[in-house]
């Protein structure tokens, strides 16, 4: 009998379309499946998807990948702060 693994998606990051795309790519490069939410609306009308339009595109991962993904996102944010 096949067992289906139940996975709950969790938000791991929210940012601009460009930032969210970069995070998604970094996660996928680390073999973590990720997907974007509000990619179109977050770009065209960011104030509809997030307060003040900040963090309008969201990245989601499986709850089972959260800790590994969080480490990657923390590293991305740390490097982004150093370059601003």
C-alpha positions as CSV (number, residue, x, y, z in Angstrom):
1,X,0.0,0.0,0.0
2,X,1.3,3.4,-1.0
3,X,1.6,6.0,1.8
4,X,1.0,9.6,0.9
5,X,3.0,12.0,2.9
6,X,0.8,14.9,4.0
7,X,2.5,18.2,3.8
8,X,1.4,21.6,5.1
9,X,2.7,24.6,3.2
10,X,4.2,27.4,5.3
11,X,5.3,30.9,4.3
12,X,9.0,31.2,4.5
13,X,9.6,34.6,2.9
14,X,7.8,37.7,1.6
15,X,9.3,40.4,-0.5
16,X,9.3,41.9,-4.0
17,X,8.8,39.7,-7.0
18,X,12.5,39.8,-7.7
19,X,13.5,38.9,-4.1
20,X,10.9,36.2,-3.9
21,X,12.1,34.7,-7.2
22,X,15.7,34.7,-5.9
23,X,14.7,33.0,-2.7
24,X,12.7,30.4,-4.6
25,X,15.6,29.7,-6.9
26,X,18.0,29.3,-3.9
27,X,15.6,26.9,-2.2
28,X,15.2,24.8,-5.4
29,X,19.0,24.7,-5.8
30,X,19.1,23.2,-2.3
31,X,16.5,20.6,-3.4
32,X,13.6,22.2,-1.5
33,X,10.4,22.5,-3.4
34,X,9.0,26.1,-3.2
35,X,6.2,28.0,-4.8
36,X,5.2,31.7,-5.0
37,X,1.8,33.2,-4.0
38,X,0.5,36.6,-5.3
39,X,3.2,36.8,-8.0
40,X,1.0,38.7,-10.4
41,X,-1.1,40.7,-8.0
42,X,1.9,41.4,-5.8
43,X,3.6,43.0,-8.7
44,X,0.7,44.9,-10.3
45,X,-1.1,45.9,-7.1
46,X,1.1,45.2,-4.1
47,X,-1.2,47.1,-1.7
48,X,-3.9,44.4,-2.3
49,X,-1.7,41.6,-1.1
50,X,0.2,43.1,1.7
51,X,0.0,46.1,4.0
52,X,1.6,49.2,2.4
53,X,2.6,46.9,-0.5
54,X,5.7,45.6,1.4
55,X,6.4,41.9,1.1
56,X,3.7,41.4,-1.5
57,X,5.0,38.2,-3.1
58,X,5.2,35.2,-0.8
59,X,7.4,32.1,-0.9
60,X,5.9,28.8,0.6
61,X,7.7,25.5,1.3
62,X,6.6,22.3,2.9
63,X,6.5,22.3,6.7
64,X,8.9,19.4,6.6
65,X,11.5,21.5,4.9
66,X,10.9,24.6,7.1
67,X,14.1,24.5,9.2
68,X,16.4,23.9,6.2
69,X,14.6,26.6,4.2
70,X,14.7,29.0,7.1
71,X,18.5,28.8,7.2
72,X,18.7,29.6,3.5
73,X,16.3,32.5,3.8
74,X,18.2,33.9,6.9
75,X,21.4,33.8,4.9
76,X,19.8,35.6,1.9
77,X,18.4,38.3,4.2
78,X,21.7,38.7,6.0
79,X,23.6,39.2,2.7
80,X,20.9,41.6,1.4
81,X,21.3,43.8,4.5
82,X,25.1,43.8,4.0
83,X,24.7,45.0,0.4
84,X,22.3,47.9,1.2
